[in-house]
Amino acid sequence: MQKLLKQQKTQGHLNLGKPGGVMKSELDKQSTQVTLMVEKYPDATLSEHCEYWGLSL
């Protein structure tokens, strides 16, 4: 809100800029490997998958 008030004061309008980009997941680059792992080990828990990838919950 403070950013909008400052923009109104300094620029005289409240035109919004371009929307921000999307944050990508660390595993986004390995989506194929993650998919294959889940298909190969469908009964593995989330903790087990995270342990494999070196992530913590």
N, C-alpha and C positions, 0 to 999 in steps of 0.2 A: 504494500500500500504506500509505503514511504517513497518507493521508487516512482510510482505513478504520480504522487503529489509533486515530487521534484521535477518530473518531466512536464507536468502542467505548468509549473512555475517558470521553468527555464525555457521551454519550447512553445508554450501556449496551446498545447493540444495533448490528447491522450491516445494518439494512434499507436496501436500495438505493432511491434516489430515481427520479424519472422519467428515462427515457433522453434524451440530448441530441438536438437537432434535426439535420437534414441540411444540410450545407453545399452551397449551390448554386453551380454554375459561373458564371463571368462571362458565358459564351455562352448560358446557360440562357434568358435573355430574348430571344435572337435565334435560337432553335432553328429557327423556320420559315425564316429567311434562310439559316442554315447548311445546312439540308436542301436548299433550292433551289440553293444554290451547288454543293453536292456533286453534285446531279443534273445541273446544267448543265455542270460541269467534272469528270467522273468520273476523268479521268486526271491531274488535278493532284496534286502531292505534298503531304504534310502541311506541309512548309516553305512551299509556295506559298499554301496556305490560311491558314497563320499570318501570312504576310507581308501578305495581304489584310486580315486582321482586326487587324493591328498587334500581334501577339503574338510572343514569342520562345520558342524551344524550350528 
